[in-house]
Amino acid sequence: MTGTQESGSKTMTTPHTSEQTVCRTQPSSIAIYPGTFDPITNGHVDIIKRALRLFDKIIIAVAINAQKTPLFTLDERIDLIRRCFSKENDRIEVDATSGLTVDYAMERGACAIVRGLRAVSDFDYEFQLALMNRKLQRKIETVFLMTGFRWIYISSSIIKDAAKHGGDVSGVVPAHVQAALKQKYSQH
């Protein structure tokens, strides 16, 4: 994040300090981090922890998507996420949502939607989505966070496929998620 300052005829860009938050006009800044989280990965956890440096509170909005058939039920996904953040419990909320994310963000008093980007291919889709969200609700900003390099190759889909075929997914999901995947696939 950067701020812009006029200096004579030049425009200078300066980084925000750690004390500043993205949503400066609100007494406390709230951001929504939406997704299906089927299951949550270490990449998701990394984005959430980094977003906590920018916002006072993160609401992890677990999407109910009728077009997808998740491996984990909504309640299971919410529980798996909550178990990742016991130390940050006062600054993280996990909730279910359906419908437009910008409407949900407005209902919850959020000022931003956080999105993680892994690659250029993610950016194309996310940029279009951010522009549509901006058209629908100008008060809600979209904040893109680049995925940490060590997580750039992982996705929930890839992890599920590896786990389904007996692959070792330790290190790319929290230990309790790995155990839940193993249990799910032993039932199928």
Helices and strands as residue ranges (DSSP letters): E 2-7, E 10-15, E 30-35, H 42-51, E 57-63, H 74-82, E 92-97, H 101-107, E 112-117, H 120-136, E 141-146, G 149-151, H 156-164, H 175-187
